[in-house]
Amino acid sequence: MTNDGALLYPQVTATRRMQSLDGIWRFRFDPESEGERDGWPETGLPDAAQVPVPASFNDLFTDKASREYTGDFWYETEFVAPGEWRDKDLFLRFDAATHRADVFVNGIPVGSHEGGFTPFAVRVNDAVRWNEANRLVVRLNNELSHASLPAGTTGTLPDGTKVSGPYFDFFNYAGLQRPVRLIAVPAEAVTGYTTTYELHKDGSAIVHYTVETRGLRPEDTLRVRLIDEVGSVVADAQGAEGELAVAYARLWDVRDAHLYRIEFTILDGTGNAAAADGGVIDEYHDEIGIRTVEVRDREILLNGRPVYLRGFGRHEDSAINGRGENLAVVTRDFELMKWCGANSFRTSHYPYSEEELRLADREGFLVIDEVAAVGFMKSLMNFLDAAKDDDEHRGRGFFDDPDVMTRTLHVHKAALDELFTRDRNHPSVIMWSLMNEPDSASEAAVPYFRAIFDHARTLDPQHRPLTYTNLMMAAAGRDRCHGFADVICLNRYYGWYVQGGYQLSGAKAAFMAEMDRWMQIEPDKPFVFTEYGADTAAGVHKLPSVQWSEEYQCEYLKMQHEVFDAYPAVVGEQMWNLCDFQTGEGIMRVDGNRKGAFTRDRQPKAAAFLLRERWNDATRHQA
C-alpha cells in the first residue's frame, strides 16, 4: 500500500489521469486455496463466472453455497496502460476490497491490503506493458477472526466447508464492493493535506493548512488558493504550511452547507516551461467547509452553537448489490433522511464510501464516522449474552484473549490510520467512533481502550470528539471504559430486548433508572443515543399493539423519546435503523433486521411519519 498521491479522492486534472475499471469482471471461488499454486495470476481464472464490480458477490447467484461462501475468491479483468502516461506513477486504486486482498498484474504480485472498507493503492509501473492489454487478477478473502475488523470466527463443517461465525448482526457481504480505478500521478505530487479552522467574532476566519508532498524540489513553488462558490479567489498563500485569511467567511453548518474549493498547485521553479504545461507540475483540488467542533458544558458545539443530533444508524445495504456501492440507493437514503427532518447519521459499523461522505458535506449532514471495530464481545447476539460478569464468563471475554492486545490492536490502529487519513478533511465528520458495542464491562478492556484512544488522539489535527457506542449490558455502573470517551454514546433497547410488549411501562422506568445513574457517574459529558429500535414487519397492524406490529414500533419510539426529553444532557438521538437490512439467517431474524423506519426497498413504515412529525417540530431541538 502507498500514499503517493493515489489515496487522495480520485480526479482528473491538467496533471492527473484516471480510468475506471468498473464493469463485468471474471470471478471464481477457490475453496482449496489453489489458485496461486495453479498459476491463476499468470494464466487467468479457469471456468470463471461473470460478475459486476462494484458489488458484493453473495446475492448474485442462486445457490446457498455461493451466498454463504467463506474463503479465498478471485476477480480478473484487463486494462490498457496508455503510453502517454509513461512519465507518471501508475497506480491501481481500490476504494475497498473485503476483507483482504492480494493484487497481481501480468502474474507479478504488486501489493496486498488488510481491511475491507478503506481505499488502498498499488504502484504498477514495473508490472505493466504500455499500450497493451494487461491482466489484473485479485485474490480476496472474507474469513473472520479476532484480529479481523469486523471480528468473528471461521469454522469448518464436517465436509470441510468453511463457515463464518460473525460477532456482529449484519451480513458478512464481501467482494470488490466499491470502484476500482487506474490512476496516473506526477512523480512530484501533492499526496495529502490537513486543515484546521479559527473563527473570529467579526465574521472572518483563518484556515490553517498543512500540505504533504512527494519529491518537491527546493526551487519549486507550492501555491494554495481558496475559492468561494461563485469562483472568486478569497485567499491565497505559498508553502507547505500556512494560513488562508478569509475576511467574510461563510460557515459550513447543519443542513446549510457552504463549501470552498481549496486548490494546491506545484509550480516549476526551474524556468523550464517544457517540464509541465504552463509550468504546472501537479495540481489537486478539494472541497472544504469552514467550521469548528468542540464538546463543552455537556453540549456538542458546531461553530460555537449547541447542536442536537437527529437521525439514524444506517447500513450500506440493498437487494442484490449487498454492500456494493449503489449511488441511486445512497441518493434515496439522503432524501429519506431529509424528508424525516434528520440532520445526522452514524456510519455503522464501518467506514462508508467516499461518495457518501462527499454527499454529506454538500447536504450539511453531521456524521459520526465509525471504524469497523465491531464484534469485540465474542457474541453474535451481544445484547443478550455479552458483558456477563459471573463465574462462568469471567476471564473468557474478548479482551481476555492475549492476541487481542497484540494482533487485534495492531490491525485496529492501522484501520484508524486509514480512516482518519481518508476522512480528516470532511466538514460533515464531527465525531469519530472507535468501536461499536465492545465488551466495555470487562476489566481486561481498559488497557486496550487506553491504547486505542491514545492513538486516535494523535491522528486528528481538528481534535474532534472521540467516542464508542456502549453496549446495553455494559450499563451505568458496569461499564469500565466510558472515561475515555468525550461523548457518551448509548445503544439502548428497553422495551424490545428488555421488558418488551405489555411491559413497556416497566421498560421506561428501568431505562430512566439507568439514566439517573449515568447522570451521577458522568455529570459533565453530553449523551447521544446512537441506537434504539424495535423490529417491525411492514404491513402488520394490531389493535391493541403487539411486538413486530407498526403500532408497537411507534409506541416504543414515543417511550424512548419521552426518556430522551427528560434529560438535558441528551444531545442526540439516532434511531436504529434507517432501513431494514440483511443479516445472517437464524431464529432471531426474519430475512434480516426489521428495525428500519423504512423497508429495505426504501418505503416508509408508520414510524417514519412519527419521526417526521417529531423532527420537524419547530418547538423542539432545531440546531
C-alpha positions in Angstrom: 0.0 0.0 0.0 1.2 3.5 -0.7 0.2 7.1 -0.1 2.0 8.6 -3.1 -1.0 10.8 -4.1 -3.2 7.9 -5.2 -5.2 7.8 -1.9 -6.5 11.3 -2.4 -10.0 11.2 -3.7 -9.5 10.4 -7.5 -9.9 13.2 -10.0 -8.7 14.2 -13.5 -6.7 17.5 -13.6 -4.2 19.0 -16.0 -1.6 16.7 -14.4 -3.5 13.7 -13.2 -5.2 10.9 -15.2 -7.9 8.4 -14.3 -9.6 5.4 -15.9 -12.5 3.5 -14.4 -12.2 -0.3 -14.3 -15.7 -0.9 -13.2 -17.8 -3.3 -15.2 -18.1 -7.0 -15.7 -15.2 -9.0 -14.3 -14.4 -12.7 -14.2 -14.9 -14.4 -10.9 -14.0 -17.7 -9.3 -14.3 -19.3 -5.8 -11.2 -21.0 -4.5 -12.2 -23.2 -1.5 -8.9 -25.2 -1.6 -6.7 -22.0 -1.9 -5.1 -23.5 -5.0 -5.3 -20.5 -7.4 -1.8 -19.1 -6.9 -0.2 -22.6 -6.9 -2.1 -23.4 -10.2 -0.9 -20.1 -11.8 -4.2 -18.2 -12.0 -2.4 -14.8 -11.6 -0.4 -15.6 -14.8 -3.0 -17.6 -16.9 -6.3 -16.2 -15.6 -9.3 -17.8 -13.9 -10.5 -21.1 -15.3 -14.2 -21.7 -15.6 -15.0 -18.2 -14.4 -18.3 -16.7 -13.7 -19.1 -13.1 -14.8 -19.9 -10.6 -12.1 -20.3 -6.8 -11.8 -17.8 -4.6 -10.0 -18.6 -2.9 -7.7 -21.0 -5.3 -5.9 -21.0 -7.9 -3.2 -20.8 -11.4 -4.7 -23.2 -13.0 -2.2 -26.6 -12.2 -3.6 -25.7 -12.5 -7.3 -26.1 -16.3 -7.5 -29.0 -18.7 -6.9 -27.3 -21.3 -4.7 -26.9 -21.1 -1.0 -23.2 -22.2 -1.1 -22.3 -19.1 -3.0 -24.2 -16.8 -0.7 -22.6 -18.2 2.4 -19.1 -18.8 0.8 -16.1 -18.3 3.1 -12.5 -18.4 2.0 -10.4 -17.3 -1.0 -12.1 -16.0 -4.1 -10.7 -14.3 -7.2 -11.5 -11.5 -9.7 -9.9 -10.9 -13.1 -10.1 -8.2 -15.7 -7.9 -6.5 -18.3 -6.8 -2.9 -18.8 -4.6 -0.9 -21.2 -1.9 1.4 -19.7 -1.8 4.4 -22.1 1.7 5.1 -23.3 1.3 8.8 -22.8 1.1 8.1 -19.0 4.5 6.5 -19.0 6.2 9.6 -17.4 3.8 9.4 -14.4 3.5 7.0 -11.5 0.8 4.5 -12.3 -1.5 3.1 -9.6 -4.3 0.7 -9.2 -6.7 2.2 -6.7 -9.2 0.0 -4.9 -11.8 2.0 -3.0 -12.4 -1.2 -0.9 -11.7 -4.9 -1.1 -13.4 -7.0 1.6 -11.7 -8.1 3.8 -8.2 -8.7 2.5 -6.7 -8.6 -1.0 -3.6 -9.6 -2.9 -3.1 -7.9 -6.3 -1.3 -9.3 -9.4 -0.6 -7.6 -12.7 0.6 -9.9 -15.5 1.3 -12.5 -12.9 3.5 -10.2 -10.8 2.5 -9.6 -7.2 2.2 -5.8 -6.8 0.6 -5.3 -3.4 -1.6 -6.5 -0.6 -4.1 -4.9 1.9 -5.9 -5.9 5.1 -9.2 -4.3 5.8 -12.4 -4.1 3.8 -13.7 -0.6 4.0 -10.9 1.9 3.2 -9.0 2.5 -0.1 -5.6 1.3 -1.0 -3.4 1.8 -4.0 -0.5 -0.2 -5.5 2.1 1.1 -7.9 2.3 -0.9 -11.1 4.8 0.8 -13.4 7.2 -2.1 -13.2 4.5 -4.7 -14.0 2.5 -3.2 -16.9 3.1 -3.4 -20.6 2.4 0.1 -22.1 -0.2 0.4 -24.8 -1.1 -3.3 -24.4 -3.7 -5.3 -22.6 -2.6 -6.1 -19.0 -4.1 -8.9 -16.9 -5.3 -7.8 -13.5 -6.0 -10.6 -11.0 -7.1 -10.0 -7.4 -7.4 -12.7 -4.7 -9.7 -11.7 -1.8 -10.5 -13.5 1.4 -13.5 -12.9 3.7 -12.6 -15.1 6.7 -13.2 -13.6 10.1 -11.1 -13.8 13.3 -10.4 -12.0 16.5 -7.9 -9.9 14.5 -10.3 -9.0 11.7 -12.4 -5.8 11.6 -15.2 -6.7 11.9 -14.5 -9.6 14.3 -15.7 -13.2 14.3 -14.6 -16.7 13.8 -14.1 -19.1 10.9 -15.2 -22.7 11.4 -15.3 -25.8 9.3 -18.3 -28.0 8.6 -17.9 -31.9 8.6 -17.5 -31.8 4.8 -14.6 -29.4 5.1 -16.5 -26.3 4.0 -15.5 -23.1 5.8 -18.2 -21.1 7.5 -18.1 -17.6 9.0 -19.2 -17.0 12.6 -19.7 -13.3 12.8 -19.7 -11.5 16.2 -22.0 -8.8 14.6 -25.6 -8.6 13.5 -25.3 -7.8 9.8 -24.5 -9.9 6.8 -20.8 -10.5 6.0 -21.0 -9.3 2.5 -17.7 -9.4 0.6 -16.0 -8.7 -2.7 -14.9 -5.7 -4.7 -17.7 -3.6 -3.3 -16.5 -0.1 -4.4 -14.9 1.3 -7.5 -11.6 0.2 -9.0 -9.5 2.8 -10.9 -6.3 3.1 -12.9 -4.7 6.4 -11.8 -1.6 8.3 -13.0 0.0 10.8 -10.7 3.1 13.0 -11.4 6.4 11.9 -9.8 6.4 15.3 -8.0 3.0 15.5 -6.4 0.6 16.6 -3.7 -0.1 13.5 -1.6 -2.3 14.8 1.2 -3.3 17.8 3.3 -4.9 18.8 6.6 -6.9 21.9 7.6 -7.9 23.4 10.9 -10.1 26.5 11.4 -10.2 29.6 13.6 -13.4 31.7 13.7 -13.4 35.3 14.7 -16.3 37.4 16.1 -16.1 39.9 13.2 -17.1 37.1 10.8 -13.6 36.5 9.5 -11.8 33.1 9.7 -8.4 31.6 9.3 -7.8 28.3 7.5 -4.6 26.7 8.8 -3.3 24.2 6.3 -0.5 21.6 6.0 0.2 20.0 2.6 2.0 16.7 2.2 4.1 16.3 -1.0 6.4 13.8 -2.6 9.5 14.9 -4.5 9.0 18.6 -4.0 12.2 20.4 -5.1 13.5 23.5 -3.2 13.3 25.6 -6.3 9.6 24.8 -7.0 6.6 26.7 -5.5 3.6 25.2 -3.8 0.6 27.5 -4.2 -2.6 27.2 -2.2 -5.8 29.1 -3.1 -9.2 29.2 -1.5 -12.1 29.8 -3.9 -15.7 30.5 -3.0 -18.9 29.2 -4.5 -19.0 31.8 -7.3 -15.4 31.2 -8.3 -13.7 34.1 -6.6 -10.3 33.6 -5.0 -10.8 34.7 -1.4 -7.4 33.8 0.0 -4.0 32.5 -1.3 -0.7 31.5 0.2 2.5 29.7 -0.6 4.4 26.9 1.1 3.7 23.5 2.7 2.3 25.1 5.8 0.5 28.4 6.2 -2.7 30.3 6.7 -5.5 31.4 4.5 -7.3 34.5 5.8 -11.0 34.8 4.8 -12.4 38.3 5.5 -16.1 37.3 5.3 -16.3 33.6 5.9 -19.5 31.6 5.0 -19.5 28.8 7.6 -20.4 25.2 6.9 -23.4 24.5 9.1 -26.2 21.9 9.8 -28.3 21.4 6.6 -26.8 24.7 5.4 -23.6 23.6 3.7 -21.3 26.3 2.3 -18.2 24.8 0.7 -15.0 26.3 -0.5 -12.7 24.9 -3.2 -9.1 24.5 -2.0 -6.5 24.3 -4.7 -3.0 23.0 -4.4 -0.6 23.7 -7.3 3.1 22.8 -7.6 4.8 25.3 -10.0 8.0 24.6 -11.8 10.8 26.9 -10.4 13.5 25.9 -12.9 12.2 28.1 -15.7 11.9 25.0 -17.9 8.4 25.5 -19.3 8.7 22.2 -21.1 8.7 20.5 -17.7 5.0 21.0 -17.4 2.0 22.6 -19.1 2.4 26.3 -18.2 4.9 25.4 -15.5 2.3 23.4 -13.6 3.9 20.2 -12.3 0.9 19.0 -10.3 -2.5 20.3 -9.2 -5.2 18.9 -6.9 -8.3 20.4 -5.5 -10.9 19.5 -3.0 -14.0 20.9 -1.2 -13.7 22.0 2.5 -16.1 23.6 4.9 -15.1 26.2 7.4 -16.5 25.2 10.8 -15.4 24.2 14.3 -16.5 21.3 16.5 -16.0 21.0 20.3 -17.6 19.5 23.4 -18.2 21.8 26.3 -20.6 22.0 29.2 -22.5 18.9 28.3 -23.1 20.1 24.7 -21.7 19.4 21.3 -20.9 22.8 19.7 -20.8 23.5 16.0 -19.3 26.9 15.2 -19.8 27.7 18.9 -23.5 26.9 19.0 -25.2 23.8 20.5 -26.4 21.2 18.1 -28.8 18.4 18.6 -28.4 15.3 16.5 -31.5 13.9 14.9 -31.0 10.9 12.6 -30.2 7.3 12.2 -27.8 4.5 12.4 -27.5 3.1 8.9 -26.1 0.3 6.7 -24.7 0.2 3.2 -27.1 -2.5 2.2 -29.5 -3.1 -0.6 -31.0 -6.1 -2.5 -28.7 -7.9 -5.0 -25.9 -5.3 -4.6 -25.5 -6.3 -1.0 -22.9 -3.8 0.3 -21.8 -2.9 -3.2 -21.8 0.9 -3.9 -25.1 1.9 -5.3 -25.4 5.7 -5.8 -29.1 5.5 -6.6 -29.7 3.9 -3.2 -27.4 6.4 -1.5 -29.3 9.3 -3.0 -32.6 7.8 -1.9 -31.3 7.4 1.6 -30.4 11.0 1.9 -33.8 12.1 0.5 -35.5 9.9 3.1 -33.4 11.4 5.9 -34.2 14.9 4.7 -37.9 14.0 4.5 -37.8 12.9 8.1 -36.1 16.1 9.3 -32.9 14.3 10.2 -29.6 16.1 10.3 -27.1 13.3 11.1 -26.2 9.7 10.8 -23.5 7.2 12.0 -21.5 5.1 9.6 -22.5 2.0 11.4 -20.5 -0.2 11.6 -17.7 0.6 9.2 -16.4 3.5 7.0 -18.9 4.3 4.3 -17.9 5.1 0.7 -16.1 8.3 -0.1 -19.1 9.4 -2.3 -21.4 9.2 0.7 -19.2 11.4 2.8 -18.9 14.0 0.0 -22.7 14.0 -0.3 -23.0 14.6 3.4 -20.6 17.5 3.0 -22.8 19.0 0.3 -26.1 18.3 2.1 -25.0 19.6 5.5 -25.4 16.3 7.4 -23.4 15.6 10.6 -21.6 12.3 10.6 -20.3 10.1 13.4 -17.6 8.3 11.5 -17.1 4.7 12.7 -14.2 2.3 12.1 -15.1 -1.4 11.5 -14.3 -2.4 15.1 -17.5 -4.3 15.8 -17.8 -7.7 17.3 -15.4 -7.1 20.2 -17.5 -9.3 22.6 -17.3 -12.9 21.4 -21.0 -13.0 20.7 -23.4 -12.5 17.8 -26.4 -11.6 19.9 -24.3 -9.4 22.0 -27.3 -7.6 23.5 -28.4 -10.9 25.1 -25.2 -12.6 26.5 -22.2 -10.3 26.2 -20.7 -8.5 29.1 -21.7 -11.1 31.6 -19.7 -10.9 34.8 -20.2 -14.2 36.6 -18.0 -17.2 37.3 -18.9 -18.9 34.1 -17.9 -15.9 31.9 -15.3 -14.1 33.9 -11.9 -14.3 32.2 -13.3 -15.7 28.9 -14.3 -12.4 27.2 -13.0 -10.9 24.0 -10.4 -8.7 25.7 -9.1 -11.6 27.8 -7.6 -13.2 24.7 -3.8 -12.4 24.8 -3.8 -11.9 21.0 -6.2 -9.0 21.2 -3.6 -6.7 22.8 -1.1 -7.5 20.0 -2.7 -8.6 16.7 -6.1 -7.0 17.1 -4.7 -3.8 18.5 -2.3 -3.6 15.6 -5.0 -4.1 13.0 -7.3 -1.7 14.8 -4.7 1.1 14.8 -3.9 0.6 11.2 -7.6 0.8 10.3 -7.9 4.1 12.3 -4.8 5.5 10.5 -6.5 4.8 7.1 -9.9 6.1 8.2 -8.6 9.4 9.6 -6.3 9.9 6.6 -9.2 9.4 4.2 -11.9 11.4 6.1 -10.0 14.0 8.1 -11.0 16.9 5.8 -14.7 16.3 5.6 -16.7 19.0 7.3 -19.5 16.6 7.8 -17.4 14.4 10.1 -17.9 15.8 13.6 -17.1 12.8 15.7 -15.1 9.6 15.5 -16.5 6.3 16.8 -13.6 3.9 17.7 -15.7 0.8 18.4 -19.3 -0.4 18.3 -20.7 -2.3 21.4 -17.4 -3.7 22.7 -17.3 -5.6 26.0 -16.5 -2.5 27.9 -17.7 -4.1 31.2 -14.5 -6.2 31.2 -11.6 -5.1 33.3 -9.4 -6.5 30.6 -10.8 -4.0 28.1 -9.3 -1.0 30.0 -5.7 -1.2 28.7 -7.0 -1.8 25.2 -9.3 1.2 25.3 -6.5 3.4 26.7 -4.2 2.3 23.9 -6.7 2.9 21.1 -8.0 6.2 22.4 -4.4 7.5 23.0 -3.5 6.5 19.4 -6.6 8.1 17.9 -5.9 11.4 19.7 -2.7 11.7 17.7 -4.4 11.5 14.3 -6.8 14.4 14.0 -5.4 18.0 13.9 -9.0 19.3 14.4 -9.3 17.3 17.7 -12.9 16.2 17.0 -14.5 14.3 19.9 -13.9 10.6 20.2 -16.5 8.0 21.3 -17.6 4.4 21.2 -21.1 3.1 21.3 -21.9 1.5 24.7 -23.4 -2.0 24.8 -26.7 -2.3 26.7 -25.4 -5.0 29.0 -22.4 -2.7 30.0 -24.9 -0.4 31.7 -24.2 2.5 34.1 -22.1 1.3 36.9 -20.8 -1.7 34.9 -19.0 0.0 32.0 -15.3 0.5 32.9 -14.2 2.5 29.8 -16.6 5.5 29.5 -14.0 7.8 30.9 -12.0 7.6 27.7 -14.9 9.0 25.6 -15.6 12.7 25.0 -19.3 12.0 24.3 -21.2 9.1 25.9 -23.0 7.2 23.1 -25.5 4.6 24.3 -27.3 1.8 22.3 -30.4 1.0 24.3 -33.3 -1.4 23.7 -35.5 -1.1 26.7 -38.9 -2.2 25.5 -37.5 -4.6 22.9 -34.8 -7.0 24.2 -35.6 -6.0 27.7 -39.2 -5.8 29.1 -40.9 -5.7 25.7 -44.6 -5.7 24.8 -47.0 -5.3 27.7 -44.1 -4.5 30.0 -43.3 -1.2 28.1 -44.1 1.0 31.1 -41.7 -1.1 33.2 -39.1 -0.7 30.5 -39.4 3.1 30.7 -38.9 3.0 34.5 -35.9 0.8 34.1 -34.5 3.0 31.4 -34.9 6.1 33.5 -33.3 4.4 36.5 -30.2 3.7 34.4 -30.1 7.2 33.1 -30.3 8.6 36.6 -27.2 6.5 37.4 -25.4 7.8 34.3 -26.1 11.4 35.4 -24.3 10.7 38.6 -21.4 8.9 37.0 -20.8 11.3 34.1 -22.2 14.7 35.3 -20.1 16.7 32.8 -20.4 14.9 29.4 -23.1 15.0 26.7 -25.0 11.9 25.8 -26.2 10.7 22.4 -28.4 7.7 21.8 -26.8 6.0 18.8 -29.2 3.1 18.7 -32.8 2.5 19.8 -35.3 0.5 17.9 -37.8 -2.4 17.6 -38.2 -4.9 14.9 -41.3 -4.3 12.8 -42.8 -6.3 9.9 -44.1 -3.7 7.4 -47.9 -4.0 7.0 -48.5 -5.8 10.2 -51.2 -3.8 12.2 -52.6 -4.7 15.5 -55.1 -3.1 17.9 -54.1 -3.3 20.6 -50.5 -3.4 19.6 -48.2 -6.3 19.8 -44.5 -6.6 19.2 -43.5 -6.6 15.5 -46.5 -4.5 14.6 -46.2 -1.0 13.2 -48.3 0.3 16.1 -45.9 -1.2 18.6 -42.9 0.3 16.9 -44.5 3.8 17.2 -45.4 3.2 20.9 -41.8 2.1 21.6 -40.3 5.2 19.9 -42.6 7.5 21.8 -41.5 6.0 25.1 -37.8 6.3 24.1 -38.3 10.0 23.1 -40.0 10.7 26.5 -36.9 9.5 28.2 -34.6 11.4 26.0 -36.6 14.6 26.6 -36.3 14.2 30.4 -32.6 14.6 30.4 -30.9 17.9 29.3 -27.6 16.1 28.9 -29.1 14.1 26.0 -28.0 16.0 22.8 -28.8 13.5 20.1 -31.0 10.6 19.0 -30.2 8.3 16.1 -32.8 5.6 15.6 -31.8 2.1 14.7 -32.1 1.8 11.7 -33.0 4.0 8.7 -33.9 0.9 6.7 -34.3 -2.8 7.2 -31.1 -4.7 6.3 -29.8 -8.1 5.7 -28.3 -10.3 8.5 -27.2 -13.9 8.7 -30.1 -16.3 8.9 -31.4 -17.5 12.3 -34.4 -17.8 14.6 -34.0 -14.2 15.8 -34.2 -12.6 12.3 -36.9 -12.9 9.6 -34.9 -12.2 6.4 -32.8 -9.7 8.2 -33.1 -7.0 10.8 -36.5 -5.3 10.6 -35.9 -2.3 12.8 -35.9 0.2 9.9 -38.2 3.2 9.8 -38.3 2.3 6.1 -38.3 -1.1 4.4 -35.2 -2.5 2.6 -36.7 -1.2 -0.6 -36.9 2.3 1.0 -40.7 2.6 1.6 -42.0 4.1 4.9 -43.4 2.3 7.9 -45.6 4.2 10.3 -42.6 5.0 12.4 -41.2 7.2 9.6 -44.2 9.5 9.9 -43.8 9.7 13.7 -40.1 10.7 13.3 -41.0 13.2 10.6 -43.5 14.9 13.0 -41.1 15.0 15.9 -38.0 16.1 14.0 -39.8 18.8 12.1 -41.5 20.3 15.2 -40.2 23.9 15.4 -40.6 23.9 19.2 -38.0 21.1 19.5 -34.2 20.9 19.1 -33.7 22.5 15.7 -30.0 23.0 15.6 
